[in-house]
């Protein structure tokens, strides 16, 4: 369908405790799409991938630098010198 439908589905968890509980558990893409269908949303793999790309594009350079700093600290603690 569209990213707007995916956004509406994700927002639904705020008002649906059962859906929020389901989102709190690990699930694969097939289960996620099935859950969306159970709630009346006809989502596809392409919608999920488009949302991931959108999220990736929205990230700012500062966020990326912050992530890199966390990762480098983790590596410094892992690599004993």
PDB file of N, CA, C and O in Angstrom, chain B, residues numbered from 101:
ATOM      1  N   UNK B 101       0.830  -1.170   0.000  1.00  0.00           N
ATOM      2  CA  UNK B 101       0.000   0.000   0.000  1.00  0.00           C
ATOM      3  C   UNK B 101       0.880   1.241   0.000  1.00  0.00           C
ATOM      4  O   UNK B 101       1.269   1.749  -1.052  1.00  0.00           O
ATOM      5  N   UNK B 102       1.187   1.718   1.210  1.00  0.00           N
ATOM      6  CA  UNK B 102       1.979   2.940   1.254  1.00  0.00           C
ATOM      7  C   UNK B 102       2.627   3.107   2.619  1.00  0.00           C
ATOM      8  O   UNK B 102       2.287   2.425   3.585  1.00  0.00           O
ATOM      9  N   UNK B 103       3.554   4.020   2.664  1.00  0.00           N
ATOM     10  CA  UNK B 103       4.203   4.325   3.940  1.00  0.00           C
ATOM     11  C   UNK B 103       3.208   4.913   4.934  1.00  0.00           C
ATOM     12  O   UNK B 103       3.337   4.718   6.143  1.00  0.00           O
ATOM     13  N   UNK B 104       2.215   5.636   4.418  1.00  0.00           N
ATOM     14  CA  UNK B 104       1.204   6.216   5.315  1.00  0.00           C
ATOM     15  C   UNK B 104       0.422   5.120   6.026  1.00  0.00           C
ATOM     16  O   UNK B 104       0.108   5.244   7.210  1.00  0.00           O
ATOM     17  N   UNK B 105       0.103   4.039   5.301  1.00  0.00           N
ATOM     18  CA  UNK B 105      -0.595   2.915   5.927  1.00  0.00           C
ATOM     19  C   UNK B 105       0.283   2.249   6.977  1.00  0.00           C
ATOM     20  O   UNK B 105      -0.188   1.882   8.053  1.00  0.00           O
ATOM     21  N   UNK B 106       1.546   2.100   6.657  1.00  0.00           N
ATOM     22  CA  UNK B 106       2.476   1.511   7.621  1.00  0.00           C
ATOM     23  C   UNK B 106       2.580   2.388   8.858  1.00  0.00           C
ATOM     24  O   UNK B 106       2.588   1.884   9.981  1.00  0.00           O
ATOM     25  N   UNK B 107       2.659   3.681   8.659  1.00  0.00           N
ATOM     26  CA  UNK B 107       2.721   4.606   9.803  1.00  0.00           C
ATOM     27  C   UNK B 107       1.457   4.516  10.651  1.00  0.00           C
ATOM     28  O   UNK B 107       1.528   4.547  11.880  1.00  0.00           O
ATOM     29  N   UNK B 108       0.304   4.405  10.001  1.00  0.00           N
ATOM     30  CA  UNK B 108      -0.961   4.290  10.750  1.00  0.00           C
ATOM     31  C   UNK B 108      -0.993   2.986  11.542  1.00  0.00           C
ATOM     32  O   UNK B 108      -1.459   2.960  12.681  1.00  0.00           O
ATOM     33  N   UNK B 109      -0.503   1.913  10.945  1.00  0.00           N
ATOM     34  CA  UNK B 109      -0.451   0.629  11.642  1.00  0.00           C
ATOM     35  C   UNK B 109       0.452   0.721  12.864  1.00  0.00           C
ATOM     36  O   UNK B 109       0.091   0.256  13.946  1.00  0.00           O
ATOM     37  N   UNK B 110       1.611   1.315  12.693  1.00  0.00           N
ATOM     38  CA  UNK B 110       2.539   1.432  13.825  1.00  0.00           C
ATOM     39  C   UNK B 110       1.971   2.332  14.923  1.00  0.00           C
ATOM     40  O   UNK B 110       2.211   2.093  16.107  1.00  0.00           O
ATOM     41  N   UNK B 111       1.232   3.345  14.541  1.00  0.00           N
ATOM     42  CA  UNK B 111       0.615   4.244  15.514  1.00  0.00           C
ATOM     43  C   UNK B 111      -0.503   3.545  16.282  1.00  0.00           C
ATOM     44  O   UNK B 111      -0.783   3.888  17.430  1.00  0.00           O
ATOM     45  N   UNK B 112      -1.134   2.573  15.650  1.00  0.00           N
ATOM     46  CA  UNK B 112      -2.228   1.844  16.277  1.00  0.00           C
ATOM     47  C   UNK B 112      -1.788   1.154  17.569  1.00  0.00           C
ATOM     48  O   UNK B 112      -2.599   0.949  18.473  1.00  0.00           O
ATOM     49  N   UNK B 113      -0.526   0.802  17.654  1.00  0.00           N
ATOM     50  CA  UNK B 113      -0.049   0.115  18.870  1.00  0.00           C
ATOM     51  C   UNK B 113      -0.198   0.983  20.110  1.00  0.00           C
ATOM     52  O   UNK B 113      -0.275   0.459  21.221  1.00  0.00           O
ATOM     53  N   UNK B 114      -0.241   2.300  19.940  1.00  0.00           N
ATOM     54  CA  UNK B 114      -0.414   3.197  21.086  1.00  0.00           C
ATOM     55  C   UNK B 114      -1.786   3.041  21.728  1.00  0.00           C
ATOM     56  O   UNK B 114      -1.939   3.286  22.925  1.00  0.00           O
ATOM     57  N   UNK B 115      -2.779   2.639  20.951  1.00  0.00           N
ATOM     58  CA  UNK B 115      -4.131   2.502  21.487  1.00  0.00           C
ATOM     59  C   UNK B 115      -4.595   1.050  21.595  1.00  0.00           C
ATOM     60  O   UNK B 115      -5.707   0.791  22.057  1.00  0.00           O
ATOM     61  N   UNK B 116      -3.761   0.104  21.175  1.00  0.00           N
ATOM     62  CA  UNK B 116      -4.128  -1.315  21.213  1.00  0.00           C
ATOM     63  C   UNK B 116      -3.100  -2.080  22.048  1.00  0.00           C
ATOM     64  O   UNK B 116      -2.009  -2.376  21.562  1.00  0.00           O
ATOM     65  N   UNK B 117      -3.438  -2.404  23.301  1.00  0.00           N
ATOM     66  CA  UNK B 117      -2.468  -3.080  24.185  1.00  0.00           C
ATOM     67  C   UNK B 117      -1.988  -4.428  23.646  1.00  0.00           C
ATOM     68  O   UNK B 117      -0.825  -4.790  23.825  1.00  0.00           O
ATOM     69  N   UNK B 118      -2.883  -5.173  22.985  1.00  0.00           N
ATOM     70  CA  UNK B 118      -2.468  -6.468  22.433  1.00  0.00           C
ATOM     71  C   UNK B 118      -1.449  -6.287  21.316  1.00  0.00           C
ATOM     72  O   UNK B 118      -0.492  -7.053  21.206  1.00  0.00           O
ATOM     73  N   UNK B 119      -1.661  -5.282  20.501  1.00  0.00           N
ATOM     74  CA  UNK B 119      -0.720  -4.999  19.422  1.00  0.00           C
ATOM     75  C   UNK B 119       0.612  -4.517  20.000  1.00  0.00           C
ATOM     76  O   UNK B 119       1.677  -4.911  19.524  1.00  0.00           O
ATOM     77  N   UNK B 120       0.549  -3.681  21.006  1.00  0.00           N
ATOM     78  CA  UNK B 120       1.776  -3.207  21.657  1.00  0.00           C
ATOM     79  C   UNK B 120       2.555  -4.381  22.234  1.00  0.00           C
ATOM     80  O   UNK B 120       3.782  -4.425  22.140  1.00  0.00           O
ATOM     81  N   UNK B 121       1.843  -5.331  22.830  1.00  0.00           N
ATOM     82  CA  UNK B 121       2.501  -6.522  23.389  1.00  0.00           C
ATOM     83  C   UNK B 121       3.156  -7.343  22.283  1.00  0.00           C
ATOM     84  O   UNK B 121       4.277  -7.827  22.441  1.00  0.00           O
ATOM     85  N   UNK B 122       2.448  -7.497  21.158  1.00  0.00           N
ATOM     86  CA  UNK B 122       3.006  -8.244  20.026  1.00  0.00           C
ATOM     87  C   UNK B 122       4.259  -7.560  19.493  1.00  0.00           C
ATOM     88  O   UNK B 122       5.227  -8.230  19.131  1.00  0.00           O
ATOM     89  N   UNK B 123       4.245  -6.219  19.442  1.00  0.00           N
ATOM     90  CA  UNK B 123       5.411  -5.489  18.951  1.00  0.00           C
ATOM     91  C   UNK B 123       6.583  -5.592  19.926  1.00  0.00           C
ATOM     92  O   UNK B 123       7.731  -5.376  19.538  1.00  0.00           O
ATOM     93  N   UNK B 124       6.306  -5.913  21.165  1.00  0.00           N
ATOM     94  CA  UNK B 124       7.369  -6.051  22.159  1.00  0.00           C
ATOM     95  C   UNK B 124       8.148  -7.348  22.027  1.00  0.00           C
ATOM     96  O   UNK B 124       9.170  -7.537  22.687  1.00  0.00           O
ATOM     97  N   UNK B 125       7.665  -8.237  21.177  1.00  0.00           N
ATOM     98  CA  UNK B 125       8.309  -9.531  20.960  1.00  0.00           C
ATOM     99  C   UNK B 125       9.008  -9.542  19.603  1.00  0.00           C
ATOM    100  O   UNK B 125       8.549  -8.886  18.668  1.00  0.00           O
ATOM    101  N   UNK B 126      10.108 -10.277  19.487  1.00  0.00           N
ATOM    102  CA  UNK B 126      10.760 -10.395  18.176  1.00  0.00           C
ATOM    103  C   UNK B 126       9.808 -11.071  17.183  1.00  0.00           C
ATOM    104  O   UNK B 126       9.104 -12.019  17.528  1.00  0.00           O
ATOM    105  N   UNK B 127       9.801 -10.570  15.960  1.00  0.00           N
ATOM    106  CA  UNK B 127       8.980 -11.197  14.922  1.00  0.00           C
ATOM    107  C   UNK B 127       9.656 -11.017  13.578  1.00  0.00           C
ATOM    108  O   UNK B 127      10.375 -10.048  13.337  1.00  0.00           O
ATOM    109  N   UNK B 128       9.402 -11.983  12.714  1.00  0.00           N
ATOM    110  CA  UNK B 128       9.954 -11.877  11.368  1.00  0.00           C
ATOM    111  C   UNK B 128       8.999 -11.063  10.488  1.00  0.00           C
ATOM    112  O   UNK B 128       7.897 -10.710  10.906  1.00  0.00           O
ATOM    113  N   UNK B 129       9.434 -10.784   9.296  1.00  0.00           N
ATOM    114  CA  UNK B 129       8.673  -9.935   8.383  1.00  0.00           C
ATOM    115  C   UNK B 129       7.323 -10.553   8.053  1.00  0.00           C
ATOM    116  O   UNK B 129       6.313  -9.851   7.993  1.00  0.00           O
ATOM    117  N   UNK B 130       7.300 -11.857   7.839  1.00  0.00           N
ATOM    118  CA  UNK B 130       6.052 -12.531   7.502  1.00  0.00           C
ATOM    119  C   UNK B 130       5.019 -12.370   8.618  1.00  0.00           C
ATOM    120  O   UNK B 130       3.849 -12.110   8.339  1.00  0.00           O
ATOM    121  N   UNK B 131       5.431 -12.520   9.855  1.00  0.00           N
ATOM    122  CA  UNK B 131       4.519 -12.350  10.991  1.00  0.00           C
ATOM    123  C   UNK B 131       4.062 -10.897  11.099  1.00  0.00           C
ATOM    124  O   UNK B 131       2.893 -10.635  11.382  1.00  0.00           O
ATOM    125  N   UNK B 132       4.972  -9.960  10.876  1.00  0.00           N
ATOM    126  CA  UNK B 132       4.622  -8.547  10.925  1.00  0.00           C
ATOM    127  C   UNK B 132       3.548  -8.225   9.891  1.00  0.00           C
ATOM    128  O   UNK B 132       2.569  -7.545  10.198  1.00  0.00           O
ATOM    129  N   UNK B 133       3.732  -8.713   8.671  1.00  0.00           N
ATOM    130  CA  UNK B 133       2.759  -8.454   7.615  1.00  0.00           C
ATOM    131  C   UNK B 133       1.425  -9.136   7.918  1.00  0.00           C
ATOM    132  O   UNK B 133       0.364  -8.592   7.615  1.00  0.00           O
ATOM    133  N   UNK B 134       1.480 -10.328   8.517  1.00  0.00           N
ATOM    134  CA  UNK B 134       0.259 -11.019   8.910  1.00  0.00           C
ATOM    135  C   UNK B 134      -0.487 -10.267   9.995  1.00  0.00           C
ATOM    136  O   UNK B 134      -1.715 -10.180   9.969  1.00  0.00           O
ATOM    137  N   UNK B 135       0.246  -9.729  10.937  1.00  0.00           N
ATOM    138  CA  UNK B 135      -0.347  -8.942  12.006  1.00  0.00           C
ATOM    139  C   UNK B 135      -1.009  -7.687  11.438  1.00  0.00           C
ATOM    140  O   UNK B 135      -2.099  -7.301  11.861  1.00  0.00           O
ATOM    141  N   UNK B 136      -0.341  -7.064  10.480  1.00  0.00           N
ATOM    142  CA  UNK B 136      -0.923  -5.896   9.822  1.00  0.00           C
ATOM    143  C   UNK B 136      -2.224  -6.284   9.122  1.00  0.00           C
ATOM    144  O   UNK B 136      -3.216  -5.560   9.216  1.00  0.00           O
ATOM    145  N   UNK B 137      -2.230  -7.411   8.426  1.00  0.00           N
ATOM    146  CA  UNK B 137      -3.428  -7.874   7.723  1.00  0.00           C
ATOM    147  C   UNK B 137      -4.567  -8.147   8.703  1.00  0.00           C
ATOM    148  O   UNK B 137      -5.726  -7.848   8.413  1.00  0.00           O
ATOM    149  N   UNK B 138      -4.238  -8.713   9.861  1.00  0.00           N
ATOM    150  CA  UNK B 138      -5.252  -8.979  10.887  1.00  0.00           C
ATOM    151  C   UNK B 138      -5.923  -7.691  11.351  1.00  0.00           C
ATOM    152  O   UNK B 138      -7.070  -7.710  11.798  1.00  0.00           O
ATOM    153  N   UNK B 139      -5.215  -6.584  11.246  1.00  0.00           N
ATOM    154  CA  UNK B 139      -5.740  -5.291  11.681  1.00  0.00           C
ATOM    155  C   UNK B 139      -6.234  -4.441  10.507  1.00  0.00           C
ATOM    156  O   UNK B 139      -6.490  -3.247  10.660  1.00  0.00           O
ATOM    157  N   UNK B 140      -6.366  -5.074   9.328  1.00  0.00           N
ATOM    158  CA  UNK B 140      -6.959  -4.392   8.182  1.00  0.00           C
ATOM    159  C   UNK B 140      -6.006  -3.584   7.323  1.00  0.00           C
ATOM    160  O   UNK B 140      -6.442  -2.739   6.542  1.00  0.00           O
ATOM    161  N   UNK B 141      -4.701  -3.833   7.455  1.00  0.00           N
ATOM    162  CA  UNK B 141      -3.713  -3.101   6.657  1.00  0.00           C
ATOM    163  C   UNK B 141      -3.078  -4.062   5.653  1.00  0.00           C
ATOM    164  O   UNK B 141      -2.546  -5.105   6.033  1.00  0.00           O
ATOM    165  N   UNK B 142      -3.137  -3.704   4.380  1.00  0.00           N
ATOM    166  CA  UNK B 142      -2.548  -4.521   3.315  1.00  0.00           C
ATOM    167  C   UNK B 142      -1.148  -4.000   3.023  1.00  0.00           C
ATOM    168  O   UNK B 142      -0.931  -3.263   2.062  1.00  0.00           O
ATOM    169  N   UNK B 143      -0.213  -4.391   3.861  1.00  0.00           N
ATOM    170  CA  UNK B 143       1.176  -3.949   3.695  1.00  0.00           C
ATOM    171  C   UNK B 143       1.972  -4.998   2.942  1.00  0.00           C
ATOM    172  O   UNK B 143       1.586  -6.165   2.883  1.00  0.00           O
ATOM    173  N   UNK B 144       3.078  -4.575   2.373  1.00  0.00           N
ATOM    174  CA  UNK B 144       3.949  -5.487   1.638  1.00  0.00           C
ATOM    175  C   UNK B 144       5.381  -5.343   2.142  1.00  0.00           C
ATOM    176  O   UNK B 144       5.708  -4.437   2.909  1.00  0.00           O
ATOM    177  N   UNK B 145       6.219  -6.266   1.686  1.00  0.00           N
ATOM    178  CA  UNK B 145       7.646  -6.172   2.000  1.00  0.00           C
ATOM    179  C   UNK B 145       8.200  -4.832   1.530  1.00  0.00           C
ATOM    180  O   UNK B 145       9.010  -4.212   2.218  1.00  0.00           O
ATOM    181  N   UNK B 146       7.766  -4.397   0.374  1.00  0.00           N
ATOM    182  CA  UNK B 146       8.267  -3.142  -0.198  1.00  0.00           C
ATOM    183  C   UNK B 146       7.957  -1.962   0.727  1.00  0.00           C
ATOM    184  O   UNK B 146       8.763  -1.038   0.846  1.00  0.00           O
ATOM    185  N   UNK B 147       6.795  -1.992   1.381  1.00  0.00           N
ATOM    186  CA  UNK B 147       6.447  -0.918   2.316  1.00  0.00           C
ATOM    187  C   UNK B 147       7.422  -0.888   3.493  1.00  0.00           C
ATOM    188  O   UNK B 147       7.878   0.174   3.916  1.00  0.00           O
ATOM    189  N   UNK B 148       7.725  -2.065   4.004  1.00  0.00           N
ATOM    190  CA  UNK B 148       8.638  -2.146   5.149  1.00  0.00           C
ATOM    191  C   UNK B 148      10.037  -1.695   4.753  1.00  0.00           C
ATOM    192  O   UNK B 148      10.690  -0.961   5.494  1.00  0.00           O
ATOM    193  N   UNK B 149      10.494  -2.132   3.591  1.00  0.00           N
ATOM    194  CA  UNK B 149      11.828  -1.722   3.133  1.00  0.00           C
ATOM    195  C   UNK B 149      11.878  -0.229   2.844  1.00  0.00           C
ATOM    196  O   UNK B 149      12.885   0.422   3.123  1.00  0.00           O
ATOM    197  N   UNK B 150      10.803   0.317   2.288  1.00  0.00           N
ATOM    198  CA  UNK B 150      10.751   1.759   2.028  1.00  0.00           C
ATOM    199  C   UNK B 150      10.811   2.538   3.346  1.00  0.00           C
ATOM    200  O   UNK B 150      11.449   3.588   3.418  1.00  0.00           O
ATOM    201  N   UNK B 151      10.153   2.028   4.375  1.00  0.00           N
ATOM    202  CA  UNK B 151      10.191   2.685   5.689  1.00  0.00           C
ATOM    203  C   UNK B 151      11.599   2.620   6.278  1.00  0.00           C
ATOM    204  O   UNK B 151      12.060   3.578   6.899  1.00  0.00           O
ATOM    205  N   UNK B 152      12.276   1.496   6.083  1.00  0.00           N
ATOM    206  CA  UNK B 152      13.647   1.389   6.570  1.00  0.00           C
ATOM    207  C   UNK B 152      14.560   2.372   5.845  1.00  0.00           C
ATOM    208  O   UNK B 152      15.420   2.996   6.467  1.00  0.00           O
ATOM    209  N   UNK B 153      14.379   2.509   4.556  1.00  0.00           N
ATOM    210  CA  UNK B 153      15.178   3.461   3.795  1.00  0.00           C
ATOM    211  C   UNK B 153      14.884   4.888   4.232  1.00  0.00           C
ATOM    212  O   UNK B 153      15.795   5.705   4.365  1.00  0.00           O
ATOM    213  N   UNK B 154      13.611   5.181   4.456  1.00  0.00           N
ATOM    214  CA  UNK B 154      13.224   6.516   4.920  1.00  0.00           C
ATOM    215  C   UNK B 154      13.894   6.808   6.262  1.00  0.00           C
ATOM    216  O   UNK B 154      14.424   7.900   6.466  1.00  0.00           O
ATOM    217  N   UNK B 155      13.871   5.854   7.159  1.00  0.00           N
ATOM    218  CA  UNK B 155      14.486   6.026   8.479  1.00  0.00           C
ATOM    219  C   UNK B 155      15.989   6.267   8.341  1.00  0.00           C
ATOM    220  O   UNK B 155      16.563   7.112   9.029  1.00  0.00           O
ATOM    221  N   UNK B 156      16.602   5.522   7.456  1.00  0.00           N
ATOM    222  CA  UNK B 156      18.041   5.660   7.246  1.00  0.00           C
ATOM    223  C   UNK B 156      18.382   7.051   6.696  1.00  0.00           C
ATOM    224  O   UNK B 156      19.383   7.648   7.092  1.00  0.00           O
ATOM    225  N   UNK B 157      17.556   7.559   5.793  1.00  0.00           N
ATOM    226  CA  UNK B 157      17.808   8.857   5.188  1.00  0.00           C
ATOM    227  C   UNK B 157      17.576  10.003   6.158  1.00  0.00           C
ATOM    228  O   UNK B 157      18.191  11.061   6.029  1.00  0.00           O
ATOM    229  N   UNK B 158      16.699   9.802   7.120  1.00  0.00           N
ATOM    230  CA  UNK B 158      16.349  10.862   8.060  1.00  0.00           C
ATOM    231  C   UNK B 158      17.442  11.084   9.093  1.00  0.00           C
ATOM    232  O   UNK B 158      17.563  12.170   9.660  1.00  0.00           O
ATOM    233  N   UNK B 159      18.212  10.080   9.327  1.00  0.00           N
ATOM    234  CA  UNK B 159      19.244  10.194  10.353  1.00  0.00           C
ATOM    235  C   UNK B 159      20.226  11.309  10.008  1.00  0.00           C
ATOM    236  O   UNK B 159      20.640  11.452   8.858  1.00  0.00           O
ATOM    237  N   UNK B 160      20.575  12.059  10.970  1.00  0.00           N
ATOM    238  CA  UNK B 160      21.485  13.175  10.745  1.00  0.00           C
ATOM    239  C   UNK B 160      22.926  12.738  10.933  1.00  0.00           C
ATOM    240  O   UNK B 160      23.202  11.662  11.464  1.00  0.00           O
ATOM    241  N   UNK B 161      23.820  13.572  10.500  1.00  0.00           N
ATOM    242  CA  UNK B 161      25.246  13.286  10.668  1.00  0.00           C
ATOM    243  C   UNK B 161      25.594  13.176  12.145  1.00  0.00           C
ATOM    244  O   UNK B 161      26.429  12.355  12.523  1.00  0.00           O
ATOM    245  N   UNK B 162      24.971  13.985  12.974  1.00  0.00           N
ATOM    246  CA  UNK B 162      25.252  13.927  14.412  1.00  0.00           C
ATOM    247  C   UNK B 162      24.842  12.582  14.996  1.00  0.00           C
ATOM    248  O   UNK B 162      25.555  12.021  15.827  1.00  0.00           O
ATOM    249  N   UNK B 163      23.711  12.069  14.570  1.00  0.00           N
ATOM    250  CA  UNK B 163      23.277  10.763  15.057  1.00  0.00           C
ATOM    251  C   UNK B 163      24.248   9.671  14.613  1.00  0.00           C
ATOM    252  O   UNK B 163      24.576   8.769  15.384  1.00  0.00           O
ATOM    253  N   UNK B 164      24.698   9.762  13.372  1.00  0.00           N
ATOM    254  CA  UNK B 164      25.651   8.779  12.879  1.00  0.00           C
ATOM    255  C   UNK B 164      26.968   8.852  13.654  1.00  0.00           C
ATOM    256  O   UNK B 164      27.558   7.823  13.984  1.00  0.00           O
ATOM    257  N   UNK B 165      27.422  10.066  13.942  1.00  0.00           N
ATOM    258  CA  UNK B 165      28.647  10.219  14.726  1.00  0.00           C
ATOM    259  C   UNK B 165      28.467   9.650  16.121  1.00  0.00           C
ATOM    260  O   UNK B 165      29.378   9.023  16.660  1.00  0.00           O
ATOM    261  N   UNK B 166      27.307   9.863  16.704  1.00  0.00           N
ATOM    262  CA  UNK B 166      27.032   9.327  18.035  1.00  0.00           C
ATOM    263  C   UNK B 166      27.071   7.793  18.005  1.00  0.00           C
ATOM    264  O   UNK B 166      27.649   7.164  18.891  1.00  0.00           O
ATOM    265  N   UNK B 167      26.458   7.207  16.992  1.00  0.00           N
ATOM    266  CA  UNK B 167      26.492   5.754  16.850  1.00  0.00           C
ATOM    267  C   UNK B 167      27.921   5.254  16.697  1.00  0.00           C
ATOM    268  O   UNK B 167      28.293   4.238  17.285  1.00  0.00           O
ATOM    269  N   UNK B 168      28.725   5.969  15.905  1.00  0.00           N
ATOM    270  CA  UNK B 168      30.109   5.562  15.706  1.00  0.00           C
ATOM    271  C   UNK B 168      30.899   5.666  17.001  1.00  0.00           C
ATOM    272  O   UNK B 168      31.763   4.831  17.266  1.00  0.00           O
ATOM    273  N   UNK B 169      30.617   6.671  17.804  1.00  0.00           N
ATOM    274  CA  UNK B 169      31.313   6.817  19.086  1.00  0.00           C
ATOM    275  C   UNK B 169      30.980   5.656  20.008  1.00  0.00           C
ATOM    276  O   UNK B 169      31.868   5.116  20.668  1.00  0.00           O
ATOM    277  N   UNK B 170      29.734   5.272  20.061  1.00  0.00           N
ATOM    278  CA  UNK B 170      29.331   4.133  20.892  1.00  0.00           C
ATOM    279  C   UNK B 170      30.023   2.874  20.414  1.00  0.00           C
ATOM    280  O   UNK B 170      30.538   2.101  21.221  1.00  0.00           O
ATOM    281  N   UNK B 171      30.039   2.662  19.110  1.00  0.00           N
ATOM    282  CA  UNK B 171      30.676   1.474  18.551  1.00  0.00           C
ATOM    283  C   UNK B 171      32.176   1.475  18.823  1.00  0.00           C
ATOM    284  O   UNK B 171      32.739   0.433  19.158  1.00  0.00           O
ATOM    285  N   UNK B 172      32.830   2.621  18.685  1.00  0.00           N
ATOM    286  CA  UNK B 172      34.276   2.660  18.924  1.00  0.00           C
ATOM    287  C   UNK B 172      34.595   2.395  20.399  1.00  0.00           C
ATOM    288  O   UNK B 172      35.594   1.746  20.708  1.00  0.00           O
ATOM    289  N   UNK B 173      33.747   2.898  21.316  1.00  0.00           N
ATOM    290  CA  UNK B 173      33.966   2.596  22.736  1.00  0.00           C
ATOM    291  C   UNK B 173      33.827   1.104  22.990  1.00  0.00           C
ATOM    292  O   UNK B 173      34.594   0.519  23.755  1.00  0.00           O
ATOM    293  N   UNK B 174      32.845   0.497  22.346  1.00  0.00           N
ATOM    294  CA  UNK B 174      32.652  -0.947  22.506  1.00  0.00           C
ATOM    295  C   UNK B 174      33.862  -1.709  22.002  1.00  0.00           C
ATOM    296  O   UNK B 174      34.293  -2.680  22.624  1.00  0.00           O
ATOM    297  N   UNK B 175      34.416  -1.272  20.868  1.00  0.00           N
ATOM    298  CA  UNK B 175      35.596  -1.942  20.326  1.00  0.00           C
ATOM    299  C   UNK B 175      36.820  -1.721  21.213  1.00  0.00           C
ATOM    300  O   UNK B 175      37.623  -2.634  21.403  1.00  0.00           O
ATOM    301  N   UNK B 176      36.963  -0.504  21.758  1.00  0.00           N
ATOM    302  CA  UNK B 176      38.108  -0.259  22.653  1.00  0.00           C
ATOM    303  C   UNK B 176      38.053  -1.155  23.876  1.00  0.00           C
ATOM    304  O   UNK B 176      39.084  -1.603  24.376  1.00  0.00           O
ATOM    305  N   UNK B 177      36.845  -1.413  24.353  1.00  0.00           N
ATOM    306  CA  UNK B 177      36.717  -2.301  25.518  1.00  0.00           C
ATOM    307  C   UNK B 177      36.931  -3.737  25.139  1.00  0.00           C
ATOM    308  O   UNK B 177      37.341  -4.548  25.970  1.00  0.00           O
ATOM    309  N   UNK B 178      36.659  -4.068  23.891  1.00  0.00           N
ATOM    310  CA  UNK B 178      36.816  -5.448  23.435  1.00  0.00           C
ATOM    311  C   UNK B 178      38.264  -5.760  23.110  1.00  0.00           C
ATOM    312  O   UNK B 178      38.746  -6.853  23.406  1.00  0.00           O
ATOM    313  N   UNK B 179      38.966  -4.805  22.501  1.00  0.00           N
ATOM    314  CA  UNK B 179      40.347  -5.011  22.084  1.00  0.00           C
ATOM    315  C   UNK B 179      41.258  -4.571  23.222  1.00  0.00           C
ATOM    316  O   UNK B 179      41.379  -3.382  23.519  1.00  0.00           O
ATOM    317  N   UNK B 180      41.887  -5.539  23.844  1.00  0.00           N
ATOM    318  CA  UNK B 180      42.780  -5.216  24.966  1.00  0.00           C
ATOM    319  C   UNK B 180      44.161  -4.887  24.418  1.00  0.00           C
ATOM    320  O   UNK B 180      44.711  -5.622  23.598  1.00  0.00           O
ATOM    321  N   UNK B 181      44.709  -3.776  24.881  1.00  0.00           N
ATOM    322  CA  UNK B 181      45.986  -3.342  24.330  1.00  0.00           C
ATOM    323  C   UNK B 181      47.066  -3.269  25.288  1.00  0.00           C
ATOM    324  O   UNK B 181      48.188  -2.913  24.928  1.00  0.00           O
TER     325      UNK B 181
END
